[in-house]
Amino acid sequence: MAVMLRLAGIVAAALLCSVSGLAFPDGAAGELVLAASAVALRPGVARERYREANDLADRGEFRAAIEAYGQAIAAFPTFHEAIDNRGLTWMDLGEWDLAIADFDASLLIHPEGFTAFFSRGEAFLRSGRLDEAEAIFTEGLTRFPDDRDLFEQHLAIIRDHRGGPAESHRNLVRFAPPRARL
C-alpha cells in the first residue's frame, strides 16, 4: 500500500508540475519509473472504490468520497473518470483550486474529456475567475460543437456578471446547472 501511495504521489506531482509549468524534480522521473514497475495496476480494486466513492458522494459524504476516489486512482492512476468525479466532489465542497487541479490531471490523461474540460471552466466560473472561465467556454464552442448551447449559456452568465461587485461572483453557484457524476 505504501508503494502505491508513493506512486500516486509521484504521478500527482508529475501531473501538477506539467500543468503548472514547473520543472519535474531531478531524479523524480527515474523514481516514477521504478515505482511504476514495482506496482501492479489493480483495475478491479479501482472500480470497486470508484463505485463506493460514487455512493458516498450521492449520500453527501464528500470527504469520504474524496478518500475513496483517491484509493481508486492509486489502484489505477490513469482512471480519468475517478479523477473527474473527485474534482466534481471538490467542487461540492467549494474547493475550486483542488477541483481544477484534478480536472487538469484528467485532461493530461484524456485530453478529449468533456467532463474535465467543461467542469474546469465551471470551477473557474464558480470561483469568480471569469477570464479563465470565459477562455475555456469560448474554446469549448469549437472543441465540442455538439454542446455549443451549453457553452453559450455559460458565456452569457459571464457576460451578465462581468463588471459587477466581487460579492456577486460568489453567487454564480446558483446559476450553474446541476452536475452528474460519471
C-alpha positions in Angstrom: 0.0 0.0 0.0 2.8 2.4 0.8 4.3 1.8 -2.6 1.0 2.6 -4.3 0.5 5.7 -2.3 4.1 6.8 -3.2 3.4 6.1 -6.8 0.1 8.1 -6.7 2.0 10.9 -5.1 4.7 10.9 -7.7 2.2 10.7 -10.5 0.3 13.6 -8.9 3.5 15.6 -8.6 4.4 14.9 -12.2 0.9 16.0 -13.4 0.9 19.1 -11.3 4.4 20.1 -12.4 3.3 19.6 -16.0 0.1 21.6 -15.5 1.8 24.4 -13.7 4.8 24.6 -16.0 7.2 23.8 -13.2 10.2 21.5 -13.8 9.8 18.0 -12.6 12.4 17.5 -9.7 15.7 15.9 -10.7 15.7 12.2 -10.2 11.9 12.0 -9.7 11.3 10.8 -13.2 13.5 7.8 -12.5 11.7 7.3 -9.3 8.4 7.2 -11.1 9.6 4.5 -13.5 10.9 2.4 -10.6 7.7 2.9 -8.6 5.5 2.1 -11.6 7.4 -1.1 -12.3 7.0 -2.2 -8.6 3.2 -1.7 -8.6 0.7 -3.9 -10.3 -2.3 -1.9 -11.6 -5.5 -3.1 -9.9 -8.4 -2.1 -12.1 -10.8 -4.3 -10.2 -10.0 -2.6 -6.9 -10.2 0.7 -8.7 -13.7 0.0 -10.0 -14.8 -1.1 -6.5 -13.5 2.0 -4.8 -15.0 4.1 -7.6 -18.5 2.7 -7.0 -18.1 3.2 -3.3 -17.0 6.8 -3.8 -20.0 7.5 -6.1 -22.3 6.1 -3.4 -20.7 8.2 -0.7 -20.9 11.3 -2.8 -24.6 10.7 -3.6 -25.2 10.5 0.2 -23.4 13.8 0.7 -20.4 12.2 2.4 -18.0 14.2 0.3 -14.7 13.9 2.4 -15.1 10.1 2.5 -15.9 10.1 -1.2 -12.7 12.0 -2.0 -10.7 9.4 0.0 -12.4 6.6 -1.9 -11.7 8.3 -5.3 -8.1 8.7 -4.2 -7.9 4.9 -3.5 -9.4 4.2 -6.9 -6.8 6.5 -8.5 -4.0 4.9 -6.5 -5.1 1.5 -7.7 -5.3 2.7 -11.4 -3.6 6.1 -11.8 -5.0 6.7 -15.3 -8.6 6.2 -14.2 -9.7 9.6 -15.5 -13.4 9.1 -14.6 -12.3 8.8 -10.9 -10.2 11.9 -11.2 -13.1 13.7 -12.8 -15.5 12.7 -10.1 -13.1 13.6 -7.3 -12.8 17.0 -9.0 -16.6 17.3 -9.0 -16.7 16.3 -5.4 -14.1 19.0 -4.5 -16.5 21.4 -6.3 -19.3 20.2 -4.0 -17.1 21.3 -1.1 -16.3 24.7 -2.8 -12.6 23.7 -3.1 -12.2 25.2 -6.5 -8.4 25.0 -6.8 -8.3 21.3 -5.9 -11.1 20.7 -8.4 -9.2 22.5 -11.1 -6.0 20.5 -10.3 -8.0 17.2 -10.7 -9.5 18.4 -14.0 -6.1 19.4 -15.2 -4.7 16.0 -14.3 -7.6 14.3 -16.0 -7.1 16.3 -19.2 -3.4 15.2 -19.3 -4.6 11.6 -19.3 -7.6 12.0 -21.5 -7.2 15.3 -23.5 -10.6 15.0 -25.2 -12.5 14.5 -21.9 -15.6 16.7 -22.0 -16.4 16.4 -18.3 -13.0 17.6 -17.2 -12.9 20.3 -19.8 -16.3 21.7 -19.0 -16.0 21.3 -15.3 -12.7 23.1 -15.2 -14.5 26.1 -16.7 -17.3 25.7 -14.3 -14.9 25.7 -11.4 -13.3 28.9 -12.6 -16.7 30.4 -13.1 -17.9 29.5 -9.6 -14.7 30.8 -8.0 -15.2 34.1 -9.7 -12.3 33.7 -12.1 -14.3 34.9 -15.0 -11.4 35.5 -17.5 -10.3 31.9 -17.2 -13.8 30.6 -17.4 -14.5 32.7 -20.4 -11.4 31.3 -22.2 -12.5 27.7 -21.6 -16.1 28.2 -22.6 -15.0 30.1 -25.7 -12.7 27.2 -26.7 -15.5 24.8 -26.0 -17.6 26.3 -28.7 -15.3 24.9 -31.3 -13.8 22.0 -29.4 -17.2 20.4 -28.6 -19.6 21.8 -31.2 -22.4 19.3 -30.2 -22.5 21.1 -26.8 -22.4 24.6 -28.2 -25.6 25.7 -26.4 -24.2 24.8 -23.0 -21.0 26.8 -23.6 -23.0 29.7 -24.9 -25.2 29.6 -21.8 -22.2 29.8 -19.6 -20.6 32.6 -21.6 -23.9 34.5 -21.2 -23.7 34.0 -17.4 -20.2 35.5 -17.5 -21.4 38.5 -19.6 -24.3 39.1 -17.1 -21.9 39.2 -14.2 -19.0 41.0 -15.8 -18.1 44.2 -14.1 -20.3 43.5 -11.0 -19.0 43.6 -7.5 -16.8 40.7 -6.3 -19.6 39.6 -4.0 -21.9 38.9 -7.0 -19.3 36.3 -8.3 -19.9 34.2 -5.2 -23.5 33.8 -6.2 -22.6 32.2 -9.5 -23.0 28.8 -8.0 -26.8 29.2 -8.1 -26.7 29.8 -11.9 -24.7 26.8 -12.9 -26.7 23.7 -13.9 -26.5 20.6 -11.7 -23.8 18.1 -12.4 -24.0 14.4 -12.5 -21.2 12.0 -11.6 -19.9 9.7 -14.3 
